[in-house]
Amino acid sequence: MPATPTTLNRVRYFELGLDLLAEVGAKGVTIDALCTRLQVTKGSFYHHFAGVRDFMAQLLAYWEDRYGQRLAREALAARGPAEMIPLMKHGAAYDVHHEAESAIRALAQSDPCAAEAQRRVDQGREDLLTDAYVAVGMTPDTARALARIGVAILVGTQQRERPVDRDGLFSLLDEYQRWAEHSAGTDRLRGGTR
């Protein structure tokens, strides 16, 4: 279904909201900042959102779908772990809005809505990796442990680096993939490249 002008405007608000989160944190996501950057009136904002709290709730839902669930759906559409794991590695390094995720993690410390969205995204990533590792013959316990390590690499990098060095993260994930292959006793986790 083609996007409507309203959908496109909302997406522009959401992408800018993520950029503002990345640049200045949650306190910088204001109606004034959004409208100034988009060069629209406050009436335009209120046409789409009831206020900042409504915007933030919808922004978190957008982020969860776009940068959490969409990447998971794409990985699941792959034809097996040999394609899925490299796709997930590439997505984790290059398709995630790392700086915004770091700000969402900070917001999650005091905002239950952000905390729940973050938990779902992290859990979805961990579950997807676990399933992929089980599919190549790992025991569920080993698969879950390796999946948790993979998510921890992503989260740790986001917390340590600003901005995140995407090529460096890809290299870390490449090394992580070698560990996983060693644990699986297989090279079936190889498939794609950058």
TAKAGI-V626664 format. One record per pair of residues at least 24 apart in sequence whose C-alpha atoms are under 10 Angstrom apart, sorted by sequence separation. I is the first residue (numbers start at 0). J is the second residue. D is the distance in Angstrom with one decimal. If there is no record, write none. Layout:
i | j | d
I | J | D
I | J | D
//
This chain:
i | j | d
12 | 36 | 9.6
30 | 54 | 9.2
66 | 90 | 9.2
67 | 91 | 9.8
70 | 94 | 8.2
122 | 146 | 9.9
125 | 149 | 7.8
169 | 193 | 8.2
12 | 37 | 7.7
29 | 54 | 9.6
66 | 91 | 9.4
70 | 95 | 8.8
122 | 147 | 9.1
124 | 149 | 9.0
125 | 150 | 6.4
11 | 37 | 8.0
28 | 54 | 9.4
29 | 55 | 9.8
121 | 147 | 9.2
124 | 150 | 7.1
125 | 151 | 9.6
149 | 175 | 7.1
28 | 55 | 8.4
148 | 175 | 8.5
149 | 176 | 8.8
166 | 193 | 9.2
66 | 94 | 7.5
67 | 95 | 8.3
122 | 150 | 8.9
8 | 37 | 9.6
65 | 94 | 9.8
66 | 95 | 5.9
121 | 150 | 7.0
25 | 55 | 8.8
65 | 95 | 9.1
66 | 96 | 7.3
121 | 151 | 9.3
145 | 175 | 8.8
149 | 179 | 9.4
65 | 96 | 9.9
66 | 97 | 9.7
145 | 176 | 9.6
148 | 179 | 10.0
12 | 44 | 8.4
121 | 153 | 9.8
62 | 95 | 9.7
91 | 124 | 9.6
121 | 154 | 9.0
145 | 178 | 8.7
146 | 179 | 9.1
62 | 96 | 9.0
66 | 100 | 9.2
145 | 179 | 6.8
8 | 43 | 9.2
9 | 44 | 9.0
12 | 47 | 9.3
8 | 44 | 9.5
62 | 99 | 9.1
63 | 100 | 10.0
87 | 124 | 8.9
142 | 179 | 8.7
145 | 182 | 8.8
9 | 47 | 7.0
16 | 54 | 8.8
17 | 55 | 9.9
62 | 100 | 8.7
141 | 179 | 9.4
8 | 47 | 8.6
9 | 48 | 9.1
16 | 55 | 8.3
87 | 127 | 9.1
142 | 182 | 9.0
5 | 46 | 9.5
6 | 47 | 9.5
13 | 54 | 8.3
17 | 58 | 7.8
62 | 103 | 9.6
87 | 128 | 8.4
141 | 182 | 8.0
142 | 183 | 8.8
5 | 47 | 8.0
12 | 54 | 8.8
13 | 55 | 8.9
16 | 58 | 7.1
17 | 59 | 9.1
137 | 179 | 9.4
141 | 183 | 8.8
15 | 58 | 9.9
16 | 59 | 9.7
84 | 127 | 9.4
137 | 180 | 9.8
13 | 57 | 8.2
14 | 58 | 8.5
17 | 61 | 9.8
59 | 103 | 8.3
83 | 127 | 9.4
84 | 128 | 7.5
138 | 182 | 10.0
9 | 54 | 9.7
13 | 58 | 5.6
17 | 62 | 8.0
83 | 128 | 9.0
135 | 180 | 9.4
137 | 182 | 7.7
138 | 183 | 8.8
12 | 58 | 8.5
13 | 59 | 8.9
16 | 62 | 9.9
136 | 182 | 10.0
137 | 183 | 5.6
13 | 60 | 9.8
14 | 61 | 9.0
84 | 131 | 7.1
132 | 179 | 8.2
136 | 183 | 6.7
137 | 184 | 8.8
9 | 57 | 9.6
10 | 58 | 9.2
13 | 61 | 7.1
14 | 62 | 8.8
80 | 128 | 9.2
83 | 131 | 7.4
84 | 132 | 8.8
132 | 180 | 9.3
135 | 183 | 7.2
136 | 184 | 8.9
137 | 185 | 9.9
9 | 58 | 9.4
13 | 62 | 8.1
67 | 116 | 9.5
71 | 120 | 9.5
135 | 184 | 9.5
136 | 185 | 9.0
63 | 113 | 9.9
67 | 117 | 9.2
80 | 130 | 8.9
81 | 131 | 8.9
104 | 154 | 9.1
132 | 182 | 9.8
133 | 183 | 9.2
135 | 185 | 8.1
10 | 61 | 8.4
68 | 119 | 9.3
80 | 131 | 5.4
132 | 183 | 7.8
135 | 186 | 9.6
136 | 187 | 9.9
9 | 61 | 9.8
60 | 112 | 9.5
64 | 116 | 9.8
67 | 119 | 8.5
68 | 120 | 7.3
71 | 123 | 7.5
75 | 127 | 8.1
79 | 131 | 7.8
80 | 132 | 7.5
135 | 187 | 7.0
59 | 112 | 8.0
60 | 113 | 9.3
63 | 116 | 6.4
67 | 120 | 5.3
71 | 124 | 7.0
74 | 127 | 8.3
80 | 133 | 9.4
81 | 134 | 9.9
101 | 154 | 8.0
104 | 157 | 9.5
105 | 158 | 9.4
135 | 188 | 7.8
59 | 113 | 6.6
62 | 116 | 8.7
63 | 117 | 7.7
66 | 120 | 8.4
67 | 121 | 8.1
70 | 124 | 8.9
74 | 128 | 9.8
80 | 134 | 6.9
81 | 135 | 8.7
100 | 154 | 8.8
101 | 155 | 9.7
104 | 158 | 8.8
58 | 113 | 9.8
59 | 114 | 9.9
62 | 117 | 9.6
67 | 122 | 9.8
68 | 123 | 7.6
71 | 126 | 9.8
72 | 127 | 9.7
79 | 134 | 8.1
80 | 135 | 6.9
101 | 156 | 9.4
102 | 157 | 9.4
132 | 187 | 9.9
56 | 112 | 7.1
59 | 115 | 9.7
60 | 116 | 7.3
63 | 119 | 8.0
64 | 120 | 8.8
67 | 123 | 7.5
68 | 124 | 8.7
71 | 127 | 7.1
75 | 131 | 9.3
79 | 135 | 9.0
97 | 153 | 8.9
101 | 157 | 5.7
102 | 158 | 9.2
132 | 188 | 8.4
55 | 112 | 9.2
56 | 113 | 8.0
59 | 116 | 6.7
63 | 120 | 6.3
67 | 124 | 7.5
71 | 128 | 9.7
74 | 131 | 9.8
97 | 154 | 8.9
100 | 157 | 7.5
101 | 158 | 6.1
131 | 188 | 8.9
55 | 113 | 8.9
59 | 117 | 8.7
62 | 120 | 9.3
63 | 121 | 9.9
91 | 149 | 9.8
95 | 153 | 9.9
99 | 157 | 9.3
100 | 158 | 9.2
101 | 159 | 9.4
91 | 150 | 9.3
97 | 156 | 8.9
98 | 157 | 6.8
101 | 160 | 9.5
56 | 116 | 9.6
97 | 157 | 5.9
98 | 158 | 8.8
101 | 161 | 9.0
88 | 149 | 9.4
92 | 153 | 8.2
96 | 157 | 9.7
97 | 158 | 9.1
101 | 162 | 10.0
91 | 153 | 7.2
98 | 160 | 8.8
101 | 163 | 9.8
97 | 160 | 9.4
98 | 161 | 6.9
97 | 161 | 8.8
98 | 162 | 6.5
88 | 153 | 9.9
97 | 162 | 7.9
98 | 163 | 7.1
97 | 163 | 6.6
96 | 163 | 9.4
97 | 164 | 9.6
97 | 165 | 9.0
93 | 163 | 9.9
95 | 165 | 9.6
92 | 163 | 9.0
93 | 164 | 9.6
94 | 165 | 9.4
92 | 164 | 8.6
93 | 165 | 6.0
92 | 165 | 5.3
93 | 166 | 8.2
24 | 98 | 9.4
25 | 99 | 9.5
91 | 165 | 8.9
92 | 166 | 7.2
21 | 96 | 8.3
24 | 99 | 8.1
92 | 167 | 8.5
93 | 168 | 8.8
21 | 97 | 8.0
22 | 98 | 7.7
23 | 99 | 9.6
89 | 165 | 9.5
92 | 168 | 5.7
93 | 169 | 8.1
21 | 98 | 4.7
22 | 99 | 8.0
24 | 101 | 9.0
25 | 102 | 7.0
89 | 166 | 9.9
91 | 168 | 8.4
92 | 169 | 5.3
18 | 96 | 8.6
20 | 98 | 7.7
21 | 99 | 4.2
24 | 102 | 5.6
25 | 103 | 7.8
91 | 169 | 8.0
92 | 170 | 9.0
17 | 96 | 7.8
19 | 98 | 9.8
20 | 99 | 5.3
21 | 100 | 7.7
23 | 102 | 8.4
24 | 103 | 8.2
89 | 168 | 9.6
90 | 169 | 9.4
92 | 171 | 9.5
17 | 97 | 9.9
18 | 98 | 8.2
19 | 99 | 8.0
20 | 100 | 8.5
21 | 101 | 7.4
22 | 102 | 8.8
25 | 105 | 8.6
26 | 106 | 9.5
88 | 168 | 9.3
89 | 169 | 7.0
92 | 172 | 8.0
17 | 98 | 8.5
18 | 99 | 6.6
20 | 101 | 8.7
21 | 102 | 6.0
24 | 105 | 8.3
25 | 106 | 6.7
88 | 169 | 7.0
91 | 172 | 8.7
14 | 96 | 9.8
17 | 99 | 5.4
20 | 102 | 5.8
21 | 103 | 8.7
24 | 106 | 8.1
88 | 170 | 9.8
16 | 99 | 8.9
17 | 100 | 8.5
19 | 102 | 9.5
20 | 103 | 7.5
88 | 171 | 9.8
89 | 172 | 8.8
88 | 172 | 6.4
89 | 173 | 9.6
14 | 99 | 10.0
17 | 102 | 8.9
87 | 172 | 9.9
88 | 173 | 7.7
17 | 103 | 9.1
20 | 106 | 9.5
85 | 172 | 9.5
88 | 175 | 9.7
85 | 173 | 8.9
88 | 176 | 8.6
85 | 176 | 8.7
84 | 176 | 8.4
93 | 193 | 9.3
92 | 193 | 9.6
89 | 191 | 8.6
84 | 187 | 9.6
85 | 188 | 7.4
88 | 191 | 9.2
89 | 192 | 7.9
90 | 193 | 9.9
84 | 188 | 6.3
85 | 189 | 6.7
86 | 190 | 8.6
88 | 192 | 9.3
89 | 193 | 6.5
81 | 186 | 8.8
82 | 187 | 9.3
83 | 188 | 8.4
84 | 189 | 7.6
85 | 190 | 6.0
86 | 191 | 7.0
88 | 193 | 9.0
81 | 187 | 5.6
82 | 188 | 7.8
83 | 189 | 9.5
84 | 190 | 7.9
85 | 191 | 5.2
86 | 192 | 8.7
80 | 187 | 7.4
81 | 188 | 4.9
82 | 189 | 7.6
83 | 190 | 8.4
84 | 191 | 8.5
85 | 192 | 7.0
86 | 193 | 9.1
79 | 187 | 9.8
80 | 188 | 6.2
81 | 189 | 5.6
82 | 190 | 5.5
83 | 191 | 9.0
85 | 193 | 8.6
79 | 188 | 9.5
80 | 189 | 8.6
81 | 190 | 5.2
82 | 191 | 6.7
80 | 190 | 8.7
81 | 191 | 8.1
21 | 161 | 9.3
22 | 162 | 9.9
21 | 162 | 9.1
//
